[in-house]
């Protein structure tokens, strides 16, 4: 077998482990989202299991990263990010970065007329920065309620219970950058609360 091929395969396990740890995901959580047994994931990361498409495809989907980045194939000369929008609860999410781990950028579109239930703030690891491109965005942070207009920016530690959605019946477009715990940005929204 080709030595280069063996080297690529040998590097997949450590790359997968590093990616999982940077994202703060446990093996059990990853097993739940991919349907791959925890023991299989552990053996794959330690190099005791050969990576095949039946394992790599669900992992690429779970990490929202191209398969060639999971296996570490040589990067091409094309710097374009091939956008693969997804829709969740009526909101379209377009990934704008393709590098796993670290900062992740997204464009999010909430279509006109999309109304949801009352806000249910949640918290999780990380840090969030967002910029309102168009429309008006309602943000609930802890016990505070804000309305951001086009051109306004907000940033917050995601350990604080938070929720965001429409401020009215018009569409909203935002740019989001999500970072691991400890990442900080230096642009802040105005602190005045608007209802």
Wavefront OBJ file of the C-alpha trace (Angstrom):
o trace
v 0.000 0.000 0.000
v 1.146 3.558 -0.745
v 3.030 5.169 2.193
v 1.367 8.554 1.572
v -2.065 6.916 1.836
v -1.089 5.255 5.144
v 0.133 8.585 6.521
v -3.133 10.322 5.588
v -5.164 7.560 7.271
v -2.956 7.614 10.387
v -3.520 11.368 10.800
v -7.340 11.152 10.631
v -7.874 9.850 14.194
v -5.855 12.560 15.972
v -7.477 15.209 13.737
v -10.959 13.976 14.689
v -10.067 13.950 18.391
v -8.666 17.489 18.238
v -11.767 18.713 16.390
v -14.105 17.136 18.949
v -12.187 18.564 21.905
v -12.027 22.060 20.382
v -15.792 21.968 19.932
v -16.288 20.824 23.533
v -18.217 17.691 22.550
v -18.039 14.418 24.497
v -17.804 11.047 22.784
v -21.295 10.242 24.097
v -22.740 13.446 22.590
v -21.050 12.745 19.264
v -22.333 9.167 19.311
v -25.846 10.487 19.890
v -25.700 12.892 16.954
v -24.037 10.496 14.479
v -25.438 7.092 15.441
v -21.878 5.741 15.707
v -21.111 3.742 18.850
v -18.985 5.512 21.472
v -16.469 2.645 21.442
v -16.121 2.911 17.648
v -15.526 6.673 17.884
v -12.913 6.121 20.585
v -11.101 3.489 18.507
v -11.275 5.737 15.437
v -9.755 8.698 17.307
v -6.989 6.547 18.834
v -6.070 5.054 15.446
v -7.248 1.536 16.335
v -10.077 1.698 13.764
v -9.581 2.411 10.083
v -11.657 5.419 8.923
v -14.145 4.502 6.212
v -16.856 6.489 4.481
v -19.540 4.904 6.664
v -17.885 6.664 9.644
v -16.491 9.805 8.033
v -19.688 10.924 6.271
v -21.806 11.165 9.468
v -18.874 12.862 11.248
v -18.493 15.427 8.455
v -22.214 16.138 8.715
v -22.121 16.418 12.533
v -19.155 18.807 12.413
v -20.577 20.660 9.374
v -17.251 20.426 7.622
v -16.248 19.063 4.193
v -15.026 15.483 4.104
v -11.679 16.484 2.578
v -10.960 18.642 5.647
v -11.671 15.725 7.987
v -9.145 13.541 6.204
v -6.650 16.354 5.687
v -6.390 16.182 1.934
v -4.229 18.813 0.329
v -6.094 22.090 -0.013
v -6.914 23.223 -3.511
v -6.179 26.641 -4.904
v -9.835 27.693 -4.811
v -10.362 29.872 -1.690
v -14.140 30.087 -2.118
v -16.358 28.669 0.594
v -19.071 26.559 -1.013
v -22.196 27.618 0.820
v -24.509 24.840 1.976
v -27.536 26.488 3.600
v -29.661 24.576 6.081
v -33.072 25.449 7.481
v -33.954 24.988 11.141
v -37.294 26.080 12.649
v -37.903 28.260 9.561
v -34.559 30.081 9.853
v -32.025 29.650 7.035
v -28.435 29.272 8.240
v -25.580 29.716 5.751
v -22.088 28.700 6.992
v -19.484 31.270 5.919
v -16.405 29.436 7.227
v -15.171 25.972 6.427
v -12.354 25.469 8.926
v -13.371 23.183 11.809
v -12.932 24.448 15.355
v -12.150 28.002 16.395
v -14.356 30.832 15.229
v -17.359 29.974 13.057
v -19.232 32.546 10.932
v -22.812 32.251 9.673
v -25.404 34.326 7.869
v -28.864 33.739 9.339
v -32.131 34.723 7.657
v -35.449 34.824 9.517
v -38.149 35.187 6.817
v -41.050 37.626 7.038
v -43.994 36.558 9.117
v -42.055 33.882 11.010
v -43.251 34.087 14.572
v -42.394 31.658 17.272
v -43.337 30.979 20.838
v -42.337 33.237 23.690
v -38.554 33.391 24.109
v -36.983 30.478 25.950
v -33.456 31.691 26.762
v -30.775 28.985 26.862
v -27.109 28.961 27.748
v -24.110 26.975 26.496
v -20.329 27.159 26.183
v -18.846 29.841 23.978
v -19.130 33.444 22.909
v -21.432 35.040 20.313
v -21.033 38.164 18.189
v -23.771 39.241 15.792
v -24.389 42.056 13.319
v -27.848 42.976 12.009
v -27.675 43.333 8.222
v -31.386 44.035 7.629
v -34.493 44.230 9.767
v -34.956 44.460 13.508
v -33.735 41.740 15.864
v -35.009 41.122 19.375
v -32.424 39.788 21.833
v -33.203 38.550 25.323
v -30.094 38.339 27.552
v -30.772 37.205 31.084
v -33.535 39.516 32.321
v -32.855 42.253 29.724
v -34.720 42.693 26.437
v -33.140 44.616 23.501
v -34.133 45.555 19.946
v -31.232 45.848 17.494
v -31.678 47.800 14.245
v -29.821 47.331 10.946
v -26.142 48.131 11.425
v -26.072 47.408 15.166
v -23.767 44.866 16.773
v -24.084 42.776 19.924
v -21.719 40.435 21.704
v -22.204 38.229 24.733
v -20.900 35.247 26.642
v -23.233 32.357 25.851
v -23.162 31.146 29.454
v -25.719 33.947 29.989
v -29.204 32.632 29.109
v -30.061 34.153 25.723
v -32.561 34.076 22.864
v -32.957 36.055 19.630
v -35.660 36.363 16.987
v -37.937 38.784 15.154
v -38.756 42.141 16.692
v -41.680 42.507 14.243
v -43.250 40.744 11.228
v -40.484 41.786 8.769
v -37.558 39.574 7.697
v -34.276 39.782 9.576
v -30.778 39.016 8.262
v -27.816 38.742 10.616
v -24.169 37.748 10.557
v -23.115 35.585 13.502
v -19.657 34.678 14.715
v -19.495 32.007 17.367
v -16.321 31.370 19.276
v -15.103 28.977 21.915
v -15.052 30.086 25.530
v -12.483 32.810 26.032
v -12.783 34.442 22.604
v -13.667 38.109 22.985
v -14.654 40.800 20.523
v -14.394 44.523 21.095
v -17.428 45.964 19.306
v -20.530 46.345 21.454
v -24.165 47.232 20.862
v -25.603 50.291 22.512
v -26.497 49.487 26.105
v -29.835 51.283 26.173
v -32.745 48.845 26.368
v -35.535 49.393 23.847
v -38.949 47.787 23.940
l 1 2 3 4 5 6 7 8 9 10 11 12 13 14 15 16 17 18 19 20 21 22 23 24 25 26 27 28 29 30 31 32 33 34 35 36 37 38 39 40 41 42 43 44 45 46 47 48 49 50 51 52 53 54 55 56 57 58 59 60 61 62 63 64 65 66 67 68 69 70 71 72 73 74 75 76 77 78 79 80 81 82 83 84 85 86 87 88 89 90 91 92 93 94 95 96 97 98 99 100 101 102 103 104 105 106 107 108 109 110 111 112 113 114 115 116 117 118 119 120 121 122 123 124 125 126 127 128 129 130 131 132 133 134 135 136 137 138 139 140 141 142 143 144 145 146 147 148 149 150 151 152 153 154 155 156 157 158 159 160 161 162 163 164 165 166 167 168 169 170 171 172 173 174 175 176 177 178 179 180 181 182 183 184 185 186 187 188 189 190 191 192 193 194 195
